Amino acid sequence: IYSQPAKTAYQNEIVNPVTTNSQDNKTEFSAKIGLMYASDYGFAAAPSAWTTKLNNYDDATIKNENWLYIGLYEWTISRYSDDFGIAFGVYDDGSVGDNLVDSSRGGVLRPSFSLSSSIKFTSGEGTAVNPIRIKL
């Protein structure tokens, strides 16, 4: 996933994920709140970056235009298909890589959720004084 552009990462995470080494051969997790996918981070950059491999997102132009880049190590929900103990994360330099899932590594866990395409943005900036408003 990290050595692919965002579109291919999305295909490997969502459209056609590999089930080997997932302990239970499942690829779906149903929850209200989760973590972002590595491809979510990839698509948060400017469209000009979408053909760049995610492990090269440490490029200054790419990370400065990526609205999800926060400059900290951040875990994603994307797992490594060859080893159930490894997941992908966004490094503090902006690139995406893989790491052993281990609490001693630290890192940020940023809650994420996805909306269906029928949900419409109505107003707001996403701040405490001007929260985002949606219409169901």
GUBASE-434235 format. One record per residue (C-alpha): residue number from 1; chain; x, y, z. Coordinates in steps of 0.25 Angstrom, whole numbers. Layout:
! residues N
NUM, A, X, Y, Z
...
END
This chain:
! residues 136
1, A, 0, 0, 0
2, A, 11, 10, 4
3, A, 19, 8, -9
4, A, 6, 11, -18
5, A, -1, 24, -22
6, A, -14, 27, -15
7, A, -23, 21, -25
8, A, -16, 7, -25
9, A, -15, 8, -9
10, A, -31, 10, -9
11, A, -33, -2, -18
12, A, -24, -11, -9
13, A, -31, -6, 4
14, A, -46, -4, 0
15, A, -49, -10, -14
16, A, -41, -23, -14
17, A, -34, -25, -1
18, A, -25, -38, 2
19, A, -30, -47, 13
20, A, -18, -55, 15
21, A, -11, -53, 29
22, A, -23, -46, 35
23, A, -25, -57, 45
24, A, -40, -58, 42
25, A, -39, -56, 26
26, A, -48, -44, 28
27, A, -45, -31, 22
28, A, -57, -22, 27
29, A, -59, -16, 40
30, A, -72, -10, 44
31, A, -72, 2, 53
32, A, -77, 16, 55
33, A, -64, 22, 57
34, A, -50, 17, 53
35, A, -37, 22, 47
36, A, -34, 27, 33
37, A, -29, 18, 22
38, A, -15, 21, 16
39, A, -22, 25, 3
40, A, -31, 35, 11
41, A, -18, 42, 14
42, A, -13, 40, 0
43, A, -26, 47, -6
44, A, -25, 58, 4
45, A, -13, 64, -4
46, A, -15, 72, -16
47, A, -19, 64, -28
48, A, -5, 66, -35
49, A, 0, 57, -24
50, A, -9, 46, -26
51, A, 0, 38, -36
52, A, 12, 39, -25
53, A, 15, 27, -17
54, A, 10, 29, -3
55, A, 24, 26, 3
56, A, 28, 39, -5
57, A, 18, 48, 2
58, A, 30, 54, 10
59, A, 32, 64, -2
60, A, 30, 78, 3
61, A, 20, 82, -7
62, A, 11, 69, -5
63, A, 11, 70, 10
64, A, 9, 85, 11
65, A, -4, 84, 2
66, A, -9, 71, 9
67, A, -20, 76, 19
68, A, -18, 63, 27
69, A, -3, 65, 30
70, A, -1, 69, 44
71, A, 14, 66, 46
72, A, 12, 54, 56
73, A, 13, 39, 54
74, A, -1, 35, 52
75, A, -7, 21, 51
76, A, -17, 17, 40
77, A, -27, 5, 39
78, A, -19, 0, 27
79, A, -13, -13, 30
80, A, -1, -21, 24
81, A, -6, -33, 16
82, A, 6, -41, 18
83, A, 6, -40, 34
84, A, -6, -38, 43
85, A, 4, -31, 53
86, A, 7, -19, 44
87, A, -1, -7, 40
88, A, 2, 6, 32
89, A, 4, 19, 38
90, A, 7, 33, 33
91, A, 21, 37, 38
92, A, 24, 51, 44
93, A, 31, 54, 31
94, A, 18, 52, 23
95, A, 22, 39, 16
96, A, 14, 26, 18
97, A, 20, 14, 23
98, A, 18, 1, 31
99, A, 21, -3, 45
100, A, 19, -14, 55
101, A, 6, -11, 63
102, A, 12, -8, 77
103, A, 7, 2, 87
104, A, 21, 5, 91
105, A, 23, 12, 77
106, A, 13, 23, 81
107, A, 6, 31, 71
108, A, -6, 38, 69
109, A, -20, 32, 67
110, A, -29, 41, 60
111, A, -44, 37, 60
112, A, -50, 37, 46
113, A, -63, 33, 40
114, A, -69, 33, 26
115, A, -82, 39, 21
116, A, -91, 33, 10
117, A, -92, 41, -3
118, A, -106, 45, 1
119, A, -101, 54, 12
120, A, -99, 68, 8
121, A, -90, 79, 14
122, A, -99, 91, 18
123, A, -89, 101, 25
124, A, -78, 103, 35
125, A, -63, 103, 36
126, A, -61, 92, 46
127, A, -57, 100, 58
128, A, -63, 101, 71
129, A, -70, 114, 68
130, A, -74, 110, 54
131, A, -76, 95, 54
132, A, -79, 88, 41
133, A, -94, 85, 38
134, A, -99, 74, 29
135, A, -113, 71, 24
136, A, -117, 56, 24
END
